């Protein structure tokens, strides 16, 4: 039986987009650092402040002054999670690059499940709440659940099939793959998750889903009605860009 080569990154970049997260950002940074400091590979943590109007950037900057292996990037105003993640991914140096949510809804420990998938020649590995072995520690409201089902149906029809969960905020990429994908991304909002996976498919990258333990944040910035409308509109925009050939352009 042929032995698979075990993937071990030289440098893992962890990108954490943050908007008004002054109450929780230090806790998340401490958890990520505590876990990664025990690993046999180097790491960097990048917080991208998405134009917060609280003290997120000040708290994060102070934390990085006291701890190595990371830095703060600041956007000049609030653009959206998509812009923050894209900024971090393109500024990162890692040969593997992960983005995860500031609210720690998916914990950093789940990264260990990614290496087997990368060893099997996948280029993109994403957390999925829809797999049988996944566990939801705290569920969404009924309204958000229904909105999510409608969105998934339209997403499969209009843009992307074969991926069970596009919206879990835990996605890891080979470094060169991240650069090739994110330089083509247009979306600044939450629809960017679909767009990056759509682009990955267009570029023939292999996508693998891993089961995760996921905890819904009751203080999520997502507005069920307003952002659902934006995301539905975003599906049509992705489709239009594809038909116009815009994703072939390296921007």
VEXTI-85769 format. One record per residue (C-alpha): residue in three letters; x, y, z. Coordinates in Angstrom, 1 decimal. Each point is the difference from the previous one (the first is absolute). Layout:
REM VEXTI-85769
+-----+--------+--------+--------+
! res !     c1 !     c2 !     c3 !
+-----+--------+--------+--------+
! ALA !      X !      Y !      Z !
...
+-----+--------+--------+--------+
REM end
This chain:
REM VEXTI-85769
+-----+--------+--------+--------+
! res !     c1 !     c2 !     c3 !
+-----+--------+--------+--------+
! UNK !    0.0 !    0.0 !    0.0 !
! UNK !    1.4 !    3.4 !   -1.0 !
! UNK !    0.8 !    2.3 !    2.9 !
! UNK !   -1.4 !    3.5 !   -0.3 !
! UNK !    2.4 !    2.9 !    0.6 !
! UNK !   -1.1 !    1.8 !    3.2 !
! UNK !   -0.4 !    3.7 !   -0.6 !
! UNK !    1.6 !    2.3 !    2.5 !
! UNK !    0.0 !    3.7 !   -0.7 !
! UNK !    3.2 !    2.0 !    0.2 !
! UNK !   -2.1 !    3.0 !    1.0 !
! UNK !   -3.7 !    0.1 !    0.8 !
! UNK !   -1.7 !    3.4 !   -0.4 !
! UNK !   -3.2 !    0.5 !    2.1 !
! UNK !   -2.1 !    2.9 !   -1.2 !
! UNK !   -2.7 !    1.3 !    2.4 !
! UNK !   -2.3 !    2.7 !   -1.4 !
! UNK !   -1.4 !    2.2 !    2.8 !
! UNK !   -2.7 !    2.6 !    0.2 !
! UNK !   -0.9 !    1.4 !    3.4 !
! UNK !    1.5 !   -2.9 !    1.9 !
! UNK !    1.8 !    1.8 !    2.9 !
! UNK !   -1.7 !   -2.3 !    2.6 !
! UNK !    1.1 !   -3.3 !   -1.5 !
! UNK !    3.0 !    0.5 !   -2.3 !
! UNK !    2.6 !   -0.5 !    2.7 !
! UNK !   -1.6 !   -3.2 !    1.2 !
! UNK !    0.0 !   -1.3 !   -3.6 !
! UNK !    3.7 !    1.0 !   -0.6 !
! UNK !    1.0 !   -1.7 !    3.3 !
! UNK !   -1.7 !   -3.2 !   -1.0 !
! UNK !    1.5 !    0.0 !   -3.5 !
! UNK !    3.5 !    0.7 !    1.3 !
! UNK !   -0.2 !   -2.5 !    2.8 !
! UNK !   -0.8 !   -2.8 !   -2.4 !
! UNK !    2.4 !    0.9 !   -2.8 !
! UNK !    2.9 !    0.6 !    2.3 !
! UNK !    0.1 !   -3.7 !    0.7 !
! UNK !    0.2 !   -1.0 !   -3.6 !
! UNK !    3.2 !   -0.9 !   -1.9 !
! UNK !   -0.6 !    2.6 !   -2.7 !
! UNK !    0.3 !    3.8 !   -0.1 !
! UNK !   -3.1 !    2.2 !    0.0 !
! UNK !   -1.2 !    3.6 !   -0.3 !
! UNK !   -3.2 !    1.5 !    1.1 !
! UNK !   -1.5 !    2.9 !   -2.0 !
! UNK !   -2.9 !    2.0 !    1.4 !
! UNK !   -1.7 !    2.2 !   -2.6 !
! UNK !   -2.0 !    2.7 !    1.6 !
! UNK !   -2.9 !    0.8 !   -2.4 !
! UNK !   -0.5 !    3.6 !    1.0 !
! UNK !   -1.2 !   -0.7 !    3.5 !
! UNK !   -1.6 !    2.9 !    1.9 !
! UNK !    0.9 !   -1.4 !    3.4 !
! UNK !    3.5 !   -0.8 !    1.5 !
! UNK !    0.6 !   -3.2 !   -2.0 !
! UNK !    3.1 !    1.3 !   -1.7 !
! UNK !    1.5 !    1.5 !    3.2 !
! UNK !   -0.5 !   -3.2 !    1.9 !
! UNK !    1.4 !   -2.2 !   -2.8 !
! UNK !    3.0 !    2.3 !   -0.5 !
! UNK !    0.8 !   -0.1 !    3.7 !
! UNK !   -0.2 !   -3.8 !    0.0 !
! UNK !    2.4 !   -0.2 !   -3.0 !
! UNK !    2.4 !    2.3 !    1.7 !
! UNK !    0.3 !   -2.5 !    2.8 !
! UNK !    0.0 !   -3.1 !   -2.1 !
! UNK !    2.0 !   -1.0 !   -3.1 !
! UNK !   -1.1 !   -1.9 !   -3.0 !
! UNK !   -2.7 !    2.4 !   -1.2 !
! UNK !   -1.1 !    3.4 !   -1.1 !
! UNK !   -3.0 !    2.3 !   -0.4 !
! UNK !   -1.3 !    1.3 !   -3.4 !
! UNK !   -2.5 !    2.8 !   -0.1 !
! UNK !   -2.6 !    0.9 !   -2.7 !
! UNK !   -0.8 !    3.7 !   -0.3 !
! UNK !   -3.7 !   -0.7 !    0.5 !
! UNK !   -2.5 !   -2.8 !    0.4 !
! UNK !   -0.2 !   -1.9 !   -3.4 !
! UNK !   -1.1 !   -3.4 !    1.1 !
! UNK !    1.4 !   -3.4 !    1.0 !
! UNK !    0.9 !   -0.9 !   -3.6 !
! UNK !    2.3 !    3.0 !   -0.4 !
! UNK !    1.6 !   -0.7 !    3.4 !
! UNK !    0.7 !   -3.6 !   -0.8 !
! UNK !    1.3 !    0.8 !   -3.5 !
! UNK !    2.4 !    2.7 !    1.5 !
! UNK !    1.4 !   -2.5 !    2.5 !
! UNK !    0.3 !   -2.9 !   -2.4 !
! UNK !    2.0 !    2.1 !   -2.5 !
! UNK !    2.2 !    1.5 !    2.7 !
! UNK !    0.8 !   -3.3 !    1.6 !
! UNK !    3.3 !   -1.9 !   -0.5 !
! UNK !   -1.1 !   -3.5 !    0.8 !
! UNK !    0.3 !   -3.0 !   -2.3 !
! UNK !   -3.4 !   -0.9 !    1.6 !
! UNK !   -2.5 !    2.7 !    0.9 !
! UNK !   -3.1 !   -0.3 !    2.2 !
! UNK !   -2.7 !    2.4 !    0.8 !
! UNK !   -2.2 !   -0.4 !    3.0 !
! UNK !   -2.6 !    2.1 !    1.8 !
! UNK !    0.8 !    2.4 !    2.8 !
! UNK !   -2.8 !   -1.4 !    2.1 !
! UNK !    1.7 !   -3.4 !    0.0 !
! UNK !   -3.1 !   -1.8 !   -1.2 !
! UNK !    2.4 !   -2.6 !   -1.4 !
! UNK !    3.0 !   -0.6 !    2.1 !
! UNK !    3.6 !    0.0 !   -1.3 !
! UNK !    0.4 !   -3.7 !    1.0 !
! UNK !   -2.0 !   -0.9 !   -3.1 !
! UNK !    3.1 !    0.8 !   -2.1 !
! UNK !    1.4 !   -3.4 !    0.8 !
! UNK !   -2.7 !   -1.6 !   -2.1 !
! UNK !    1.2 !    2.0 !   -3.1 !
! UNK !    3.4 !   -1.6 !   -0.4 !
! UNK !   -1.3 !   -3.4 !   -1.0 !
! UNK !   -2.1 !    1.7 !   -2.7 !
! UNK !    2.9 !    2.0 !   -1.3 !
! UNK !    2.1 !   -3.2 !    0.1 !
! UNK !   -2.6 !   -1.5 !   -2.4 !
! UNK !    0.8 !    2.8 !   -2.5 !
! UNK !   -2.9 !    2.3 !    0.8 !
! UNK !    0.8 !    3.7 !   -0.4 !
! UNK !   -2.9 !    1.5 !    2.1 !
! UNK !   -1.3 !   -1.5 !    3.2 !
! UNK !   -3.1 !    1.5 !    1.7 !
! UNK !   -1.9 !   -0.6 !    3.2 !
! UNK !   -3.6 !   -1.3 !   -0.5 !
! UNK !   -2.9 !   -0.1 !    2.4 !
! UNK !   -2.0 !   -2.2 !   -2.4 !
! UNK !    2.0 !   -3.2 !    0.3 !
! UNK !   -1.4 !   -2.8 !    2.1 !
! UNK !    3.0 !    0.0 !    2.5 !
! UNK !   -0.2 !    3.8 !    0.5 !
! UNK !   -1.4 !    1.3 !    3.2 !
! UNK !   -2.0 !    3.2 !    0.6 !
! UNK !    0.6 !    1.0 !    3.6 !
! UNK !   -2.4 !    3.0 !   -0.2 !
! UNK !   -2.5 !    0.3 !   -2.9 !
! UNK !   -1.2 !    3.0 !   -1.9 !
! UNK !   -3.4 !    1.5 !    0.4 !
! UNK !   -2.8 !   -1.6 !   -2.0 !
! UNK !   -0.2 !    3.1 !   -2.3 !
! UNK !    3.7 !   -0.2 !   -0.9 !
! UNK !   -0.3 !   -3.8 !   -0.5 !
! UNK !   -2.9 !    0.5 !   -2.5 !
! UNK !    1.8 !    2.9 !   -1.8 !
! UNK !    3.0 !   -2.3 !   -0.2 !
! UNK !   -1.9 !   -2.8 !   -1.7 !
! UNK !   -1.5 !    2.4 !   -2.6 !
! UNK !    3.5 !    1.4 !   -0.7 !
! UNK !    1.6 !   -3.5 !   -0.4 !
! UNK !   -2.7 !   -1.0 !   -2.5 !
! UNK !    0.5 !    3.1 !   -2.1 !
! UNK !    3.8 !   -0.3 !    0.3 !
! UNK !   -0.1 !   -3.5 !   -1.4 !
! UNK !   -2.2 !    1.0 !   -2.9 !
! UNK !    1.8 !    3.2 !   -0.9 !
! UNK !    3.6 !   -0.3 !    0.9 !
! UNK !    1.5 !   -3.0 !    1.8 !
! UNK !   -0.9 !   -3.6 !    0.5 !
! UNK !    1.8 !   -2.8 !    1.8 !
! UNK !    0.9 !    2.0 !    3.2 !
! UNK !   -2.2 !   -0.7 !    3.0 !
! UNK !    0.9 !    3.1 !    2.0 !
! UNK !    1.6 !    3.1 !   -1.5 !
! UNK !   -0.6 !    2.4 !    2.9 !
! UNK !    2.0 !   -1.6 !    2.9 !
! UNK !    2.7 !    2.5 !    0.8 !
! UNK !    2.9 !   -2.4 !    0.1 !
! UNK !    1.8 !   -0.5 !   -3.3 !
! UNK !    3.6 !   -0.9 !   -0.7 !
! UNK !    2.0 !    0.3 !   -3.3 !
! UNK !    3.4 !   -0.8 !   -1.4 !
! UNK !    1.8 !    3.3 !   -0.1 !
! UNK !    0.3 !    0.3 !   -3.8 !
! UNK !   -3.6 !   -1.1 !   -0.4 !
! UNK !   -1.2 !    2.7 !    2.4 !
! UNK !    1.8 !    2.7 !   -2.0 !
! UNK !   -1.4 !   -1.3 !   -3.3 !
! UNK !   -3.5 !   -0.1 !    1.4 !
! UNK !   -0.2 !    3.2 !    2.1 !
! UNK !    1.5 !    2.3 !   -2.7 !
! UNK !   -3.1 !   -0.9 !   -2.0 !
! UNK !   -2.5 !    0.7 !    2.7 !
! UNK !   -2.4 !    3.0 !   -0.4 !
! UNK !   -2.4 !   -0.5 !    3.0 !
! UNK !    0.5 !    1.9 !    3.2 !
! UNK !   -2.9 !   -1.5 !    1.9 !
! UNK !   -1.0 !   -3.4 !    1.4 !
! UNK !   -0.6 !   -1.3 !   -3.6 !
! UNK !    3.8 !   -0.2 !   -0.4 !
! UNK !    0.0 !   -3.5 !    1.4 !
! UNK !   -2.0 !   -1.2 !   -3.0 !
! UNK !    2.1 !    2.0 !   -2.4 !
! UNK !    3.3 !   -1.4 !    1.1 !
! UNK !   -1.2 !   -3.6 !   -0.3 !
! UNK !   -1.6 !    0.8 !   -3.3 !
! UNK !    3.4 !    1.4 !   -1.2 !
! UNK !    1.8 !   -3.1 !    1.4 !
! UNK !   -2.3 !   -2.2 !   -2.1 !
! UNK !    0.6 !    2.1 !   -3.1 !
! UNK !    3.8 !   -0.4 !    0.5 !
! UNK !   -0.4 !   -3.8 !    0.5 !
! UNK !    1.1 !    0.0 !    3.6 !
! UNK !   -1.1 !   -2.9 !    2.1 !
! UNK !   -2.2 !    0.9 !    3.0 !
! UNK !   -0.4 !   -2.2 !    3.1 !
! UNK !   -2.4 !    0.5 !    2.8 !
! UNK !    0.8 !   -1.0 !    3.6 !
! UNK !   -2.4 !   -0.5 !    2.9 !
! UNK !    0.3 !    2.6 !    2.7 !
! UNK !   -1.5 !    0.9 !    3.4 !
! UNK !   -1.8 !    3.3 !   -0.5 !
! UNK !   -1.5 !    2.4 !    2.5 !
! UNK !   -2.4 !    2.7 !   -1.2 !
! UNK !    0.9 !    3.5 !    1.4 !
! UNK !   -3.3 !    1.6 !    1.3 !
! UNK !    1.7 !    3.4 !   -0.5 !
! UNK !    0.7 !   -0.6 !   -3.7 !
! UNK !    0.3 !    3.1 !   -2.1 !
! UNK !   -2.2 !   -1.7 !   -2.7 !
! UNK !   -3.4 !    1.6 !   -0.5 !
! UNK !   -2.2 !   -2.8 !   -1.1 !
! UNK !   -2.3 !    2.0 !   -2.4 !
! UNK !    2.4 !    2.7 !   -1.3 !
! UNK !    3.0 !   -2.3 !   -0.5 !
! UNK !   -2.2 !   -2.8 !   -1.5 !
! UNK !   -1.2 !    2.4 !   -2.7 !
! UNK !    3.6 !    1.1 !   -0.6 !
! UNK !    1.2 !   -3.6 !   -0.3 !
! UNK !   -2.8 !   -0.9 !   -2.4 !
! UNK !    0.9 !    2.9 !   -2.2 !
! UNK !    3.7 !   -1.0 !    0.3 !
! UNK !   -0.8 !   -3.4 !   -1.6 !
! UNK !   -1.3 !    1.7 !   -3.1 !
! UNK !    3.0 !    2.3 !    0.0 !
! UNK !    2.4 !   -3.0 !    0.1 !
! UNK !   -1.9 !   -1.6 !   -2.9 !
! UNK !    0.1 !    3.2 !   -2.0 !
! UNK !    3.8 !    0.4 !    0.5 !
! UNK !    0.5 !   -3.6 !   -1.1 !
! UNK !   -2.1 !    0.5 !   -3.2 !
! UNK !    2.0 !    3.2 !   -0.8 !
! UNK !    3.3 !   -1.9 !    0.5 !
! UNK !    1.1 !    2.2 !    2.8 !
! UNK !    1.6 !   -2.8 !    2.0 !
! UNK !    2.4 !   -0.8 !   -2.7 !
! UNK !    1.6 !    3.4 !    0.6 !
! UNK !    2.8 !    0.1 !    2.7 !
! UNK !   -1.1 !    3.5 !    0.9 !
+-----+--------+--------+--------+
REM end
